[in-house]
Each structure stands twice: as structure tokens, then as C-alpha cells.
Amino acid sequence: MNSFDPDEQAPYVEPDEDAGIQLDHDLVAIDVERALGLLATITHDLPGGGEVREAQRQMVRSVAQSFSSHRHTIIEAGTGVGKSLAYLVPAVMTGQRVVIATATKNLQDQLAQKDAPMVSAHASRTKVAVLKGKNNYLCRNRVAAVGGGAQMSFDDGSEVPRGVADQMRRILKWANETTTGDRDELTFEIDQRAWRGLSVTPQECLERSRCPQGQSCFAELAKDRANESSLLIVNTHLYAAHLASGAMLLPAHDFVVFDEAHEVLDIFASLLGTSLNASRLRVLSGSARPLLGADFAEVCLDLMNAADRLAATLQLQFERNEMTGLDEDSRRELSRAGELVVRIVEALRALEPADPESAARKIRALGPGVHLMNDLDRVATIRDGELLYLSKRDREVDIEVSLVDVGPRLHEELWSSLTAVLTSATIPDNLAKNLGLEGDCDIERFESPFDYKNNSLLYVPDSFPSRNADGAEAAIIEELVELITAAGGRTLALFTNRSVMNRVADAVQPRLETPVLVQGTFSRQRIISEFRDDPEASLFAVTSFWQGIDVPGHSLSLVTIDRLPFAVPNDPLAEARRSRSDKPFYEVDLPRAAMLLAQGVGRLIRSSTDRGVVAVLDTRLAEASYKSALFKRLPPMKRTRDKSQVHAFLKELRQ
């Protein structure tokens, strides 16, 4: 997974005379008063003159102290503290490269397009860069092959479906306009097959030195900007992949800030493991067969058949609810597939391509083949502290290998080599312990400055069916129609399940006079922009929209949550963590649900003038014995179960 060699040392950034830093070898001494002065200047220049937030000033002090003392710090900063500026200001004053890692692309985009440029405009010699995983960038070499008249087909020779081909043509047109090649610039929802045909994974990449388009490669140019940066913005998934690769993906740095730090545990647990499914076997078979010719046609066909048998055995095991480990049939098919993969990889290595295009196709087949071979070996030899389990995201069952406890590995390989600030609006009580930082970090909490008691209302319906009862979904539909009508749209409806979201949206939309947007119908950026710009729109969403989305003002007066976000009972990784705890519900399930609930609730009040309602359509929040633990994590909102009070408040907001 070595996509590029990092710098041995970060490039020297000459400190500004007014920057308030002193450099003495590894010592960074940030002048806190000058940092606060820089913060004041930046906030003063905000539209409307900004505002002084004492909690934000306190957080600047805390982050500056962390960087200066090389002491890890975990900071819970309530909504409205302004944590982005509170860590960006000390970051630019270190005189060294600081990496900012976010769990969601929503926040990554906000930092890259708004917050970091605003800070760098007031701090001379600060260079901001964004780096994403290689397959987030358009591949100019593949564009040249398709745009140069080559038949529009996949590497296995199969014809591109008409709808996918139409999307690829739209992307090819965009390729002549974009300066970054960043997939997130596209304004339409992309079929994965279309993007797959015009991008490469790190394993498929020819690398700059061997690629005809290497000097203008979007991914390579992004790397160049990263190497020159003093503020580098990435997502936490890429940072975890960086650690998994032996620190080969990002340029050298001594400081990192993990925003949305409550997600770090699960992201690192996953990325330090691996994932495998039958589709990867089929892809290797399909891409290798045209290259290896008739001599290996039967071997490639055998691998395709082995993939089908493996998919079938995994599906049967999944249907039996045997979620951890592999049964005898799956192990047998996996072993047979592994033997075939080794034969194909060896044949690809020995292949002598006849022309540059064949050489490129060889690399696009060989790289993933070697990666697949290593993952097959990893799956066959599970180590202590790892868990092998099955999951199903789309139609196919995946084999997942995750770390049950990431703390020891992070303690040994990450925390000992740099200084980290971890921050979020909600920090689970056991985060330091789970990340291997217990006793090795400071923990700070800064309360939100917003007036929740007067500006917000928390509503749980009375006499409402439990979430698993017959009629629960119908009740949610009726409640949403009434609430959204009372609010005049202006609603973010959050769900824990995509299928439920789609069914409810289909039922609610025809009964409303205001527009409804549904996650997945447009690109993330476009759907957020449309939601912000249309004061009567409602947005139905799951996953990343529970956090990282920022819609202040009258466009958002109502947040609804369909159920408490507990992990599903048969989640193998959660079950493995439960097995290590004396109080599994209170140490594993409840902290996670409380944190996610607080994140969802936090979408409502985003400025001091915002007002609105959060409706949680799950009576457990009002009636369960553990409700106090959930309320402890929520803002101090007024609470009610009276629907008429909620409707009156929403109608007042409309006026």
C-alpha cells in the first residue's frame, strides 16, 4: 500500500516575526496571548463581526499548551464553542506541519473550503492542503485511454452498460474542467462502476515515474501540495491507512488533531484489519484473463467459480446467523481460491507486456492481485486481539478482520511518535482507555455557550408504539407528516437504517407541500447545498449526516431521530467488546448510543440565534431506566411529551 515515499523531514517553514513561536530543536513554545490575539483578529473579520466565546479562548489555551508541552489532550467542546478555530490557530503557530484528521467528509470539506483558508489568510507563510485516498481522484491515464478512442469496456473486456457509459462521458467532460480531479466536485450521484472505470486504487497505480500522465496526475499533484503544506487536512480513514502502511501515505509530521474523535476507535479498528469478499476474486479473474490468454483461461474460470462457491457458502453461514469465524465449507473454498490467486499472481509477474497499454493493464491486475493474496493470508491466520466476522453492506457477504482492542497498537506505534489533540462535541467517558491513552493525556471539557433552555425543545411522543412493535413505522410516518407540516419543512430527519429511511420518505413525501430531499439521490455536497438554500426543504438522511453537517439559521428548525442509535444485537465487534467487559451494556452499548444521539441532537442549534425542536421518536428516551445516562450527554433543553406544545413552538418559529 506504498502510494508514495514520505519526506524524511517536514519542510522548514520560516516563522513570522509576529507568529509568537520559538523553535529550539523539538521544542515548540506558543505564545498564548498572541494566539488569542490572532483568534480575536480572525473572529473580528467574520461576517457580522463575529463574537467572543470564552470557551473557545480556553480551548485555544489548552491546545497551545498541548503542542508546547508535547502532551496528548482530549477535549470535549460543546456545540458552539468553535473548536475548529480553537485548534487551527495554535496549529499555524507551531511553525511545523500539523495534520488535521476528520471522521466525515462533511467536516473535511468545511475545514478545507472555509475554516483553514480563513485562518491562513491571517497567518503568513501558512500553506493549506487537502489529501484524500488515491481512488478519490480521477486517473488521467485511464481518462486518456477512454477518451483516446479505446472501446468503452472494463478491464475484463465486458461492455460498459449504457447508463454507466453515459456517466463516464459526463465525467470525461468534467475532466477537461477540473483542476483537482476530486470526485467530490461532481454534482451528481456516481455509479461506482463509472468511477471505477476512470480511477485507480493504490495497488493499481503506475506511480508517477512510470505513468505517461504522471507529471499531471491529480493524485500526485495533491501529494505535492501535501508535502509543501503546514496545515494538511485528511480524513481519519486515510490516517488509519497511513498507520497500517507503516507511515507511508502522509508526509512527516509531529502534531495531529483528530476532530470527531469519538469515531477514531471504530475507524482504526477497521483500517488496521482487512476486508475480503468474493467480488475481489472475480475482479482478479476478469482482469487477468485477457492478459494471460488461453493458457490460463481455465485457471481464471476456476477462480471465478471458486468466487461463486465462496459467496454461496458465506451467504449460508450469514443466514444461519453464524457471524464470527468461518465454517468448514467457507474455509475450504477460501483455501482453494487462495491457491488459484497465487498461480495467477505468479503468471502476471512473469508476463512480458507487448505495449504500454498492456503494461498498464498488467499493473492494474497485478497490484490488486498481490494485495488480495496478502489479505487471503491475513484471513487464514487471525492473530490474538483480532476478530474475524461476517458483514453485509450490499448484496454480498464480506469477511471482515478488525482489532477488538486498538489501544495497545496505538500506544506503541502512534502516541509515542507524535503529539495528538483529540476533540469532539461528545467524548465517550471511556475513550482514553479504549485508545491506549489512559493516564497519558489531559482531558478538558468546555460547555456550549448556546441558550438551549430558551431556544430549543426536546420532544418524545407520548403513547407511541415501541420501535419494534407492529405499526411503529406507520406511526413514525404520521408523526413526521404532522411535525414537518407544522415546521413548514426546515427538517433534518435522521434514521439509523437506510431501508427504513427510503420507505418512510416515499410515504411522507406525497403528503407534504414542501420539498423533500433524500440522501443518495444527489452528491453529498449538492444535497447539503440545496437543503441550505431552500428555506422550506426537508432532508432525510442516515450515517454521516448524524455528524459533521452544519446548517445554521432558519433552514433548519426541526431535527427528528427515528430511534436510539444502539448497535444491532448481533454486531460481532460490539459483541467481542462486550465479552471483555464486566458491565457490557453500560461500558460498550450505552456510551456509544449516547454519543451518537448527542451528535444527532447537535445538528439543531448551530448559532446563538438558532431555535428549534428535536423529536426523538423512541419512547425509551423518556421511559427507560438508563434515560438519565442519555440525558447527561444532551444539551440542557426543555423537554416535553405534549404534541400540541411542539406544534405551537414550530408554528411560532415559522412566523
Buried (B, 14 or more C-beta within 10 A) or exposed (E): BEBBEBBEEBBEBEBBEEBBBEBEEEEBBBBBEBBBBBBBEBBEEEEEEBBEBEBBBBBBBBBBBBBBBEBBBBBBBBBBBBBBBBBBBBBBBBBBBBBBBBBBBBBBBBBBEEBBEBBBEBBEEBBBBBBBBBBBBBBBBBBBBBBEEEEBBBBBEEEBEEEBBEBBBBBBEBBEEBEBBBBBBBEEBBBEBBBBBBBBBBBBBBBBEEBBBBEEBBBBBBBBBBBBBBBBBBBBBBBBBBBBBEBBBBBBBBBBBBBBBBBBBBBBBBBBBBBBBBBBBBBBBBBBBBBBEEEBEEBBEBBBBBBBBBBBBBBBBBEEEBBEBBEEBBBBBBEBBBEBBBBBBEBBEEBEEEEBBEBBBBBBBBBBBBBBBEBBEBBEEBEEBBBBBBBEEEEBBBBBBBBBBBBEBBBEBBBEEBBBBBBBBBBBBBBBEBBBBEEEBBBBEBBBBBBBEEBBBBBBBEEBBEBEEEEBBEBBBEBBBBBBBBBBBBBBBBBBEBEBBBBBBEBBBEBBEBBBBBBBEBBBBBBBEBBBEBBBBBBBBBEBBBBBBBBBEBBBBBBBBBBBBBBEEEBBBBBBBBEEEEEBEEBBBBBBBBBBBBBBBBBBBBEEEBBBBBBBBBBBBBEEEBBEBBBEBBBBBBBBBEBEBBBEBBEEBEE
